[in-house]
Amino acid sequence: MACSIQVVIWPAVRTEWYVLLLALQATDVVASLVVSLQANGKDVYVNR
């Protein structure tokens, strides 16, 4: 989140490498959320 704000506010960091690193960080965050949500769903037990 802070990296995204930094790209918007500070134009000097808008290099292709910085944007690439920002995209990789965003991918890592989304992948972590997906893995944690899938792992969390397996811990729920329903008694019927």
N, CA, C, O and CB atoms as a CASP TS submission, in Angstrom:
PFRMAT TS
TARGET T0000
AUTHOR 0000-0000-0000
METHOD Language model
MODEL 1
PARENT N/A
ATOM      1  N   MET     1       0.825  -1.186   0.000  1.00  0.00           N
ATOM      2  CA  MET     1       0.000   0.000   0.000  1.00  0.00           C
ATOM      3  C   MET     1       0.874   1.255   0.000  1.00  0.00           C
ATOM      4  O   MET     1       0.620   2.208  -0.738  1.00  0.00           O
ATOM      5  CB  MET     1      -0.941  -0.005   1.207  1.00  0.00           C
ATOM      6  N   ALA     2       1.879   1.234   0.820  1.00  0.00           N
ATOM      7  CA  ALA     2       2.763   2.399   0.902  1.00  0.00           C
ATOM      8  C   ALA     2       3.532   2.597  -0.401  1.00  0.00           C
ATOM      9  O   ALA     2       3.782   3.732  -0.808  1.00  0.00           O
ATOM     10  CB  ALA     2       3.742   2.245   2.072  1.00  0.00           C
ATOM     11  N   CYS     3       3.902   1.512  -1.046  1.00  0.00           N
ATOM     12  CA  CYS     3       4.610   1.628  -2.329  1.00  0.00           C
ATOM     13  C   CYS     3       3.716   2.242  -3.390  1.00  0.00           C
ATOM     14  O   CYS     3       4.183   3.043  -4.200  1.00  0.00           O
ATOM     15  CB  CYS     3       5.108   0.257  -2.797  1.00  0.00           C
ATOM     16  N   SER     4       2.448   1.883  -3.400  1.00  0.00           N
ATOM     17  CA  SER     4       1.504   2.453  -4.372  1.00  0.00           C
ATOM     18  C   SER     4       1.347   3.951  -4.166  1.00  0.00           C
ATOM     19  O   SER     4       1.321   4.720  -5.128  1.00  0.00           O
ATOM     20  CB  SER     4       0.136   1.764  -4.264  1.00  0.00           C
ATOM     21  N   ILE     5       1.244   4.357  -2.920  1.00  0.00           N
ATOM     22  CA  ILE     5       1.115   5.782  -2.615  1.00  0.00           C
ATOM     23  C   ILE     5       2.386   6.522  -2.999  1.00  0.00           C
ATOM     24  O   ILE     5       2.334   7.650  -3.489  1.00  0.00           O
ATOM     25  CB  ILE     5       0.805   5.994  -1.122  1.00  0.00           C
ATOM     26  N   GLN     6       3.521   5.886  -2.777  1.00  0.00           N
ATOM     27  CA  GLN     6       4.796   6.520  -3.110  1.00  0.00           C
ATOM     28  C   GLN     6       4.913   6.740  -4.615  1.00  0.00           C
ATOM     29  O   GLN     6       5.446   7.766  -5.038  1.00  0.00           O
ATOM     30  CB  GLN     6       5.970   5.667  -2.605  1.00  0.00           C
ATOM     31  N   VAL     7       4.437   5.819  -5.426  1.00  0.00           N
ATOM     32  CA  VAL     7       4.491   5.977  -6.880  1.00  0.00           C
ATOM     33  C   VAL     7       3.623   7.142  -7.324  1.00  0.00           C
ATOM     34  O   VAL     7       3.985   7.877  -8.242  1.00  0.00           O
ATOM     35  CB  VAL     7       4.044   4.688  -7.581  1.00  0.00           C
ATOM     36  N   VAL     8       2.475   7.312  -6.672  1.00  0.00           N
ATOM     37  CA  VAL     8       1.565   8.394  -7.054  1.00  0.00           C
ATOM     38  C   VAL     8       2.118   9.754  -6.621  1.00  0.00           C
ATOM     39  O   VAL     8       2.064  10.717  -7.386  1.00  0.00           O
ATOM     40  CB  VAL     8       0.175   8.166  -6.435  1.00  0.00           C
ATOM     41  N   ILE     9       2.643   9.836  -5.407  1.00  0.00           N
ATOM     42  CA  ILE     9       3.081  11.117  -4.856  1.00  0.00           C
ATOM     43  C   ILE     9       4.449  11.551  -5.388  1.00  0.00           C
ATOM     44  O   ILE     9       4.653  12.729  -5.681  1.00  0.00           O
ATOM     45  CB  ILE     9       3.127  11.036  -3.344  1.00  0.00           C
ATOM     46  N   TRP    10       5.375  10.619  -5.514  1.00  0.00           N
ATOM     47  CA  TRP    10       6.752  10.954  -5.851  1.00  0.00           C
ATOM     48  C   TRP    10       7.080  10.447  -7.251  1.00  0.00           C
ATOM     49  O   TRP    10       7.382   9.265  -7.412  1.00  0.00           O
ATOM     50  CB  TRP    10       7.729  10.359  -4.814  1.00  0.00           C
ATOM     51  N   PRO    11       7.030  11.303  -8.264  1.00  0.00           N
ATOM     52  CA  PRO    11       7.222  10.871  -9.655  1.00  0.00           C
ATOM     53  C   PRO    11       8.623  10.325  -9.958  1.00  0.00           C
ATOM     54  O   PRO    11       8.800   9.627 -10.956  1.00  0.00           O
ATOM     55  CB  PRO    11       6.939  12.023 -10.572  1.00  0.00           C
ATOM     56  N   ALA    12       9.593  10.620  -9.141  1.00  0.00           N
ATOM     57  CA  ALA    12      10.957  10.174  -9.415  1.00  0.00           C
ATOM     58  C   ALA    12      11.116   8.663  -9.304  1.00  0.00           C
ATOM     59  O   ALA    12      12.048   8.098  -9.875  1.00  0.00           O
ATOM     60  CB  ALA    12      11.917  10.853  -8.472  1.00  0.00           C
ATOM     61  N   VAL    13      10.220   8.001  -8.576  1.00  0.00           N
ATOM     62  CA  VAL    13      10.342   6.549  -8.408  1.00  0.00           C
ATOM     63  C   VAL    13       9.574   5.772  -9.477  1.00  0.00           C
ATOM     64  O   VAL    13       9.510   4.545  -9.415  1.00  0.00           O
ATOM     65  CB  VAL    13       9.846   6.144  -7.029  1.00  0.00           C
ATOM     66  N   ARG    14       9.008   6.450 -10.430  1.00  0.00           N
ATOM     67  CA  ARG    14       8.223   5.775 -11.468  1.00  0.00           C
ATOM     68  C   ARG    14       9.122   5.175 -12.545  1.00  0.00           C
ATOM     69  O   ARG    14       8.971   5.477 -13.729  1.00  0.00           O
ATOM     70  CB  ARG    14       7.231   6.753 -12.104  1.00  0.00           C
ATOM     71  N   THR    15      10.028   4.349 -12.141  1.00  0.00           N
ATOM     72  CA  THR    15      10.854   3.641 -13.107  1.00  0.00           C
ATOM     73  C   THR    15      10.221   2.287 -13.379  1.00  0.00           C
ATOM     74  O   THR    15       9.388   1.809 -12.608  1.00  0.00           O
ATOM     75  CB  THR    15      12.317   3.484 -12.597  1.00  0.00           C
ATOM     76  N   GLU    16      10.628   1.677 -14.487  1.00  0.00           N
ATOM     77  CA  GLU    16      10.026   0.385 -14.828  1.00  0.00           C
ATOM     78  C   GLU    16      10.387  -0.693 -13.810  1.00  0.00           C
ATOM     79  O   GLU    16       9.591  -1.600 -13.566  1.00  0.00           O
ATOM     80  CB  GLU    16      10.470  -0.051 -16.220  1.00  0.00           C
ATOM     81  N   TRP    17      11.572  -0.606 -13.214  1.00  0.00           N
ATOM     82  CA  TRP    17      11.969  -1.601 -12.218  1.00  0.00           C
ATOM     83  C   TRP    17      11.154  -1.471 -10.938  1.00  0.00           C
ATOM     84  O   TRP    17      10.783  -2.471 -10.324  1.00  0.00           O
ATOM     85  CB  TRP    17      13.453  -1.468 -11.902  1.00  0.00           C
ATOM     86  N   TYR    18      10.878  -0.237 -10.542  1.00  0.00           N
ATOM     87  CA  TYR    18      10.101  -0.027  -9.319  1.00  0.00           C
ATOM     88  C   TYR    18       8.669  -0.498  -9.516  1.00  0.00           C
ATOM     89  O   TYR    18       8.080  -1.103  -8.620  1.00  0.00           O
ATOM     90  CB  TYR    18      10.122   1.455  -8.906  1.00  0.00           C
ATOM     91  N   VAL    19       8.111  -0.220 -10.692  1.00  0.00           N
ATOM     92  CA  VAL    19       6.753  -0.665 -10.974  1.00  0.00           C
ATOM     93  C   VAL    19       6.706  -2.191 -11.055  1.00  0.00           C
ATOM     94  O   VAL    19       5.729  -2.801 -10.619  1.00  0.00           O
ATOM     95  CB  VAL    19       6.237  -0.037 -12.286  1.00  0.00           C
ATOM     96  N   LEU    20       7.746  -2.811 -11.605  1.00  0.00           N
ATOM     97  CA  LEU    20       7.819  -4.268 -11.646  1.00  0.00           C
ATOM     98  C   LEU    20       7.868  -4.849 -10.234  1.00  0.00           C
ATOM     99  O   LEU    20       7.173  -5.822  -9.941  1.00  0.00           O
ATOM    100  CB  LEU    20       9.049  -4.720 -12.449  1.00  0.00           C
ATOM    101  N   LEU    21       8.675  -4.265  -9.367  1.00  0.00           N
ATOM    102  CA  LEU    21       8.731  -4.724  -7.976  1.00  0.00           C
ATOM    103  C   LEU    21       7.394  -4.523  -7.268  1.00  0.00           C
ATOM    104  O   LEU    21       6.990  -5.354  -6.455  1.00  0.00           O
ATOM    105  CB  LEU    21       9.837  -3.988  -7.217  1.00  0.00           C
ATOM    106  N   LEU    22       6.715  -3.437  -7.570  1.00  0.00           N
ATOM    107  CA  LEU    22       5.399  -3.181  -6.998  1.00  0.00           C
ATOM    108  C   LEU    22       4.409  -4.251  -7.442  1.00  0.00           C
ATOM    109  O   LEU    22       3.610  -4.730  -6.636  1.00  0.00           O
ATOM    110  CB  LEU    22       4.895  -1.788  -7.401  1.00  0.00           C
ATOM    111  N   ALA    23       4.456  -4.628  -8.713  1.00  0.00           N
ATOM    112  CA  ALA    23       3.566  -5.677  -9.218  1.00  0.00           C
ATOM    113  C   ALA    23       3.882  -7.018  -8.576  1.00  0.00           C
ATOM    114  O   ALA    23       2.966  -7.781  -8.268  1.00  0.00           O
ATOM    115  CB  ALA    23       3.678  -5.788 -10.742  1.00  0.00           C
ATOM    116  N   LEU    24       5.150  -7.320  -8.367  1.00  0.00           N
ATOM    117  CA  LEU    24       5.526  -8.570  -7.711  1.00  0.00           C
ATOM    118  C   LEU    24       5.055  -8.600  -6.258  1.00  0.00           C
ATOM    119  O   LEU    24       4.609  -9.640  -5.774  1.00  0.00           O
ATOM    120  CB  LEU    24       7.041  -8.765  -7.773  1.00  0.00           C
ATOM    121  N   GLN    25       5.150  -7.477  -5.568  1.00  0.00           N
ATOM    122  CA  GLN    25       4.675  -7.407  -4.191  1.00  0.00           C
ATOM    123  C   GLN    25       3.170  -7.597  -4.123  1.00  0.00           C
ATOM    124  O   GLN    25       2.665  -8.280  -3.231  1.00  0.00           O
ATOM    125  CB  GLN    25       5.064  -6.073  -3.560  1.00  0.00           C
ATOM    126  N   ALA    26       2.453  -6.997  -5.061  1.00  0.00           N
ATOM    127  CA  ALA    26       0.998  -7.152  -5.090  1.00  0.00           C
ATOM    128  C   ALA    26       0.618  -8.607  -5.363  1.00  0.00           C
ATOM    129  O   ALA    26      -0.322  -9.128  -4.763  1.00  0.00           O
ATOM    130  CB  ALA    26       0.376  -6.228  -6.159  1.00  0.00           C
ATOM    131  N   THR    27       1.344  -9.259  -6.260  1.00  0.00           N
ATOM    132  CA  THR    27       1.095 -10.670  -6.541  1.00  0.00           C
ATOM    133  C   THR    27       1.358 -11.517  -5.304  1.00  0.00           C
ATOM    134  O   THR    27       0.607 -12.451  -5.024  1.00  0.00           O
ATOM    135  CB  THR    27       1.967 -11.149  -7.708  1.00  0.00           C
ATOM    136  N   ASP    28       2.402 -11.205  -4.571  1.00  0.00           N
ATOM    137  CA  ASP    28       2.724 -11.943  -3.349  1.00  0.00           C
ATOM    138  C   ASP    28       1.628 -11.780  -2.302  1.00  0.00           C
ATOM    139  O   ASP    28       1.264 -12.746  -1.631  1.00  0.00           O
ATOM    140  CB  ASP    28       4.066 -11.474  -2.781  1.00  0.00           C
ATOM    141  N   VAL    29       1.108 -10.582  -2.158  1.00  0.00           N
ATOM    142  CA  VAL    29       0.040 -10.340  -1.182  1.00  0.00           C
ATOM    143  C   VAL    29      -1.222 -11.109  -1.558  1.00  0.00           C
ATOM    144  O   VAL    29      -1.849 -11.730  -0.701  1.00  0.00           O
ATOM    145  CB  VAL    29      -0.269  -8.836  -1.081  1.00  0.00           C
ATOM    146  N   VAL    30      -1.596 -11.070  -2.832  1.00  0.00           N
ATOM    147  CA  VAL    30      -2.799 -11.782  -3.273  1.00  0.00           C
ATOM    148  C   VAL    30      -2.620 -13.289  -3.103  1.00  0.00           C
ATOM    149  O   VAL    30      -3.538 -13.974  -2.652  1.00  0.00           O
ATOM    150  CB  VAL    30      -3.121 -11.443  -4.746  1.00  0.00           C
ATOM    151  N   ALA    31      -1.451 -13.809  -3.459  1.00  0.00           N
ATOM    152  CA  ALA    31      -1.199 -15.242  -3.304  1.00  0.00           C
ATOM    153  C   ALA    31      -1.241 -15.652  -1.833  1.00  0.00           C
ATOM    154  O   ALA    31      -1.762 -16.718  -1.506  1.00  0.00           O
ATOM    155  CB  ALA    31       0.159 -15.614  -3.914  1.00  0.00           C
ATOM    156  N   SER    32      -0.709 -14.832  -0.957  1.00  0.00           N
ATOM    157  CA  SER    32      -0.751 -15.137   0.478  1.00  0.00           C
ATOM    158  C   SER    32      -2.180 -15.159   1.004  1.00  0.00           C
ATOM    159  O   SER    32      -2.537 -16.016   1.812  1.00  0.00           O
ATOM    160  CB  SER    32       0.073 -14.116   1.262  1.00  0.00           C
ATOM    161  N   LEU    33      -2.994 -14.214   0.542  1.00  0.00           N
ATOM    162  CA  LEU    33      -4.395 -14.209   0.963  1.00  0.00           C
ATOM    163  C   LEU    33      -5.136 -15.446   0.487  1.00  0.00           C
ATOM    164  O   LEU    33      -5.920 -16.029   1.235  1.00  0.00           O
ATOM    165  CB  LEU    33      -5.093 -12.966   0.448  1.00  0.00           C
ATOM    166  N   VAL    34      -4.893 -15.848  -0.748  1.00  0.00           N
ATOM    167  CA  VAL    34      -5.556 -17.030  -1.289  1.00  0.00           C
ATOM    168  C   VAL    34      -5.161 -18.275  -0.514  1.00  0.00           C
ATOM    169  O   VAL    34      -6.014 -19.094  -0.173  1.00  0.00           O
ATOM    170  CB  VAL    34      -5.220 -17.203  -2.770  1.00  0.00           C
ATOM    171  N   VAL    35      -3.881 -18.421  -0.236  1.00  0.00           N
ATOM    172  CA  VAL    35      -3.407 -19.597   0.502  1.00  0.00           C
ATOM    173  C   VAL    35      -3.959 -19.610   1.916  1.00  0.00           C
ATOM    174  O   VAL    35      -4.378 -20.661   2.403  1.00  0.00           O
ATOM    175  CB  VAL    35      -1.876 -19.631   0.538  1.00  0.00           C
ATOM    176  N   SER    36      -3.969 -18.469   2.583  1.00  0.00           N
ATOM    177  CA  SER    36      -4.464 -18.432   3.959  1.00  0.00           C
ATOM    178  C   SER    36      -5.967 -18.680   4.013  1.00  0.00           C
ATOM    179  O   SER    36      -6.445 -19.326   4.946  1.00  0.00           O
ATOM    180  CB  SER    36      -4.133 -17.088   4.607  1.00  0.00           C
ATOM    181  N   LEU    37      -6.715 -18.187   3.043  1.00  0.00           N
ATOM    182  CA  LEU    37      -8.159 -18.435   3.034  1.00  0.00           C
ATOM    183  C   LEU    37      -8.467 -19.898   2.737  1.00  0.00           C
ATOM    184  O   LEU    37      -9.396 -20.459   3.317  1.00  0.00           O
ATOM    185  CB  LEU    37      -8.847 -17.537   2.003  1.00  0.00           C
ATOM    186  N   GLN    38      -7.715 -20.515   1.857  1.00  0.00           N
ATOM    187  CA  GLN    38      -7.942 -21.929   1.575  1.00  0.00           C
ATOM    188  C   GLN    38      -7.559 -22.793   2.766  1.00  0.00           C
ATOM    189  O   GLN    38      -8.254 -23.763   3.068  1.00  0.00           O
ATOM    190  CB  GLN    38      -7.153 -22.359   0.341  1.00  0.00           C
ATOM    191  N   ALA    39      -6.484 -22.468   3.439  1.00  0.00           N
ATOM    192  CA  ALA    39      -6.055 -23.240   4.601  1.00  0.00           C
ATOM    193  C   ALA    39      -7.010 -23.028   5.769  1.00  0.00           C
ATOM    194  O   ALA    39      -7.253 -23.956   6.542  1.00  0.00           O
ATOM    195  CB  ALA    39      -4.626 -22.855   5.007  1.00  0.00           C
ATOM    196  N   ASN    40      -7.548 -21.839   5.907  1.00  0.00           N
ATOM    197  CA  ASN    40      -8.463 -21.529   6.996  1.00  0.00           C
ATOM    198  C   ASN    40      -9.789 -22.260   6.820  1.00  0.00           C
ATOM    199  O   ASN    40     -10.406 -22.651   7.811  1.00  0.00           O
ATOM    200  CB  ASN    40      -8.697 -20.021   7.081  1.00  0.00           C
ATOM    201  N   GLY    41     -10.232 -22.449   5.610  1.00  0.00           N
ATOM    202  CA  GLY    41     -11.495 -23.121   5.361  1.00  0.00           C
ATOM    203  C   GLY    41     -11.482 -24.584   5.753  1.00  0.00           C
ATOM    204  O   GLY    41     -12.540 -25.160   6.007  1.00  0.00           O
ATOM    205  N   LYS    42     -10.319 -25.196   5.809  1.00  0.00           N
ATOM    206  CA  LYS    42     -10.223 -26.616   6.149  1.00  0.00           C
ATOM    207  C   LYS    42     -10.312 -26.848   7.653  1.00  0.00           C
ATOM    208  O   LYS    42     -10.489 -27.989   8.082  1.00  0.00           O
ATOM    209  CB  LYS    42      -8.922 -27.196   5.615  1.00  0.00           C
ATOM    210  N   ASP    43     -10.193 -25.804   8.464  1.00  0.00           N
ATOM    211  CA  ASP    43     -10.240 -25.957   9.912  1.00  0.00           C
ATOM    212  C   ASP    43     -11.649 -25.876  10.469  1.00  0.00           C
ATOM    213  O   ASP    43     -11.843 -26.066  11.670  1.00  0.00           O
ATOM    214  CB  ASP    43      -9.388 -24.914  10.561  1.00  0.00           C
ATOM    215  N   VAL    44     -12.616 -25.605   9.647  1.00  0.00           N
ATOM    216  CA  VAL    44     -13.989 -25.439  10.115  1.00  0.00           C
ATOM    217  C   VAL    44     -14.700 -26.781  10.047  1.00  0.00           C
ATOM    218  O   VAL    44     -14.712 -27.438   9.006  1.00  0.00           O
ATOM    219  CB  VAL    44     -14.743 -24.370   9.275  1.00  0.00           C
ATOM    220  N   TYR    45     -15.292 -27.183  11.166  1.00  0.00           N
ATOM    221  CA  TYR    45     -16.033 -28.432  11.239  1.00  0.00           C
ATOM    222  C   TYR    45     -17.490 -28.132  11.510  1.00  0.00           C
ATOM    223  O   TYR    45     -17.822 -27.305  12.358  1.00  0.00           O
ATOM    224  CB  TYR    45     -15.457 -29.360  12.324  1.00  0.00           C
ATOM    225  N   VAL    46     -18.354 -28.812  10.780  1.00  0.00           N
ATOM    226  CA  VAL    46     -19.787 -28.609  10.947  1.00  0.00           C
ATOM    227  C   VAL    46     -20.402 -29.949  11.390  1.00  0.00           C
ATOM    228  O   VAL    46     -20.290 -30.958  10.693  1.00  0.00           O
ATOM    229  CB  VAL    46     -20.451 -28.080   9.612  1.00  0.00           C
ATOM    230  N   ASN    47     -21.048 -29.933  12.556  1.00  0.00           N
ATOM    231  CA  ASN    47     -21.719 -31.143  13.041  1.00  0.00           C
ATOM    232  C   ASN    47     -23.186 -31.080  12.634  1.00  0.00           C
ATOM    233  O   ASN    47     -23.885 -30.117  12.949  1.00  0.00           O
ATOM    234  CB  ASN    47     -21.577 -31.290  14.597  1.00  0.00           C
ATOM    235  N   ARG    48     -23.640 -32.093  11.945  1.00  0.00           N
ATOM    236  CA  ARG    48     -25.050 -32.130  11.519  1.00  0.00           C
ATOM    237  C   ARG    48     -25.730 -33.341  12.101  1.00  0.00           C
ATOM    238  O   ARG    48     -26.918 -33.556  11.863  1.00  0.00           O
ATOM    239  CB  ARG    48     -25.170 -32.143   9.983  1.00  0.00           C
TER
END
